[in-house]
Amino acid sequence: MRRKSTQAATVRSQKPDESVDGASQGMLRSARQGFPPVVFCDGKTQQEIVSLARKLLAQHQHLIVPRVTPEVAQALLRLNRRAIYHELSRAVTVCHPTRKRSGDVLIVTAGTADTPVAEEARVTAEVLGSRVEAICDVGVAGLHRVLARHSRLVQARVVVVVAGMDGALPSVIGGLVNCPVIAVPTSIGYGANFGGVAPLLTMLNSCASGVGVVNINNGFSAGCLAHRINMLANE
């Protein structure tokens, strides 16, 4: 209750949203949600992205810029010496070096082709303050690979499962653990995968309890949600 009261007081004391290069920048989001606004790059010019990032860095110690191109990444790296370009996840982040991470978020991929989306989730959760570990390439084509990691799976506070093709791995893991499972469908697969729609529908129809689903290739939202669940379990 005290945390919510403090949060409400902080929201009331902060400035309203500001406009930067035509974008309404949510300056209150840090107080409302526990982390600063995120600059989503799709549909924005390099100038818009850099301007937004510069504005946020003037007010926050942390920054996440997902879905960057290599050219935009290089421009962002010049803004701050702590900026890091995560090439595989296509994200640029700025994180204070003394930031302590807590909890236990476990990210699991069905195959190595799902790694970029999983990396986006990992980078996001880590910058927000969660301790994250990844287990890669344990899809249902070799079920023994999942079962061999059962002891680690049941230790996690929240499991993010990233899978394309048939999208069956979240249901398998959902039936093995008692913590929340966040399923992330990817667009990896042959024609009948329909660009990720097939695993999305499989995950939405999971018979395992406690499995939630985010949109196709949306590692960022999975990382945010995993962090929030992790922090609630940490209280």
C-alpha positions, 0 to 999 in steps of 0.5 A: 500500500505504501508503495502505491501511495508513493507512486501516486504522489510521484505521478502528481508531482511530475510534468505532463507529457511533452512533445518532441519532434511531433511525438508525445513523450510520456514523461510520467511513465517512469512513475506509473510503470517503474521504468522510463518511456521506450523509443520504439524505432519502427516508423520513426526517422533517425532524427526523431529517434535520436531526439527522443533518446536525448530527451529521455537520457537527460531525465533518466539513467536507463534507456531502451531503444528496440528495433534499431537499424545499424545506422541508428544504433551508431548514432545512439551510441554517440549520445552516451558512453554507457550505451550498448548496441545489442546487435542480435536483438536489434536494441540499444540500451543505457543502464547505470553500471551499479544497477542491481538485478534481482529475482529470477526470470528464465527465458527458454527458446525452442530453437536457435532461430528464435534467439533474436526474439529471446534476446530482445526479451532478455535485454529488456528484462535486464535493463529494467532490473531483473536477473535473467538466465537463458536456456536455448534450443530445447524444442519439443523435437527433442523432449528429453532436452526439456526434461533434462532442465526440469530442476532449473525450470521449477526454480524460476519466478517466471518463464518466457518461452519463445517458439516458432514452427508448431509453437508447442513448447509453452504448453509443455513447460506450462505443464511442468512448472507452477510459475507464470509462463509467458509464451512468445510466438515467432515467425520462424517456420515453413509456409503453414506457419503463416508468419507466426500465426500458427504458433500464436493460435497454438499458444492461445489454445494451450491447455496448460494453466498459467500460460499467457501469450504476447504478440508475434516476435514481441520479445520486448513486451515479454521482457516487460511483463516478465520483469513486472511479475518478477518484481511482484514476486520479489515483494 
